[in-house]
Amino acid sequence: MFHSIQACRYQAKFSRSACAWLMVDGIGVEQWVAQHLDFEQASMLGLSLIWLLDEEEEKLARRRFVPGEDGTSTLVPLLVCADDMDLGCTVLMVEQVVADGVVTWARFGMSVSGGLEVGAQTSWMTGCLPVSFAIAEFQQALQDFEAILVTAPT
């Protein structure tokens, strides 16, 4: 069974206004992760695609989000500390596996390494079920996310 993923304008709990965001199964990705992992702290984390202050860290997060070649796995910084907005504090990682037209978040964990080495050392959570998305829908969500960023009110 595939989960749904879309982009939209959304206001996270910690945010003062709505911004580009990813939604999983119709709810904000941070709320979805908090429920899926039974990890309430995730509900206060920011999406790494827009919340990083360091330009190189932001580029890294964006590169890693894009699905790789068939048969590959990438360590993606999914959510970050909304207070610090960098890859040096709390970073929730996913191992993103691409195979046969499917993107799977195979496992979840907390990065032990930070900055541009984020995810090199990760403490993986146990008992987390993998989550799969149709690759076309996943790629469309990323494209829509970028379009929302470009058209965001200033």
Steps between C-alpha positions, in 0.01 A plus 500: 500500500630842407471800723417834339739795488420851378625853539287791614509818707477401864557655841698280737441532876821695553461728195346847492365456149430243232781398266586227249475162671471129432189313605489124556159337495343846520683631808820699548806277473617593851160406649489182291849399620402570863204263461674238285800472732311574823762775546322817615819712475481469119186716498715805583769438238533693173523364148865503395415615147431854618615542856877493461697821550827372353491504119722191462287303745185603313652384169594168660146445633346582162738267313433213735121538482500440124449126435819332382544237234307174517657270757658776709461622855561855626515635855264799500480762775120522520429720801721738698487703819275799422688716753851451357409434133820312427636147469697523823223452754201265483475339155250224426635287215332258262668240287334559162511193275402511132400175328259408223320835483459527877659736754514339842594663825649176626608610846507806723764619741677792663823624347796482735725684254417855396559765238601374158567158657136468610384140505852354466440371851135439579332339797220304330170459681366150548150381427427760230301381203623602154291742295469483121398757238451471126810666353296713256292644785813557711675686218185703430481600867859628483424695180184647653697589813748700290214674316341602831836639618532712185146638529505552878367839610770740616 
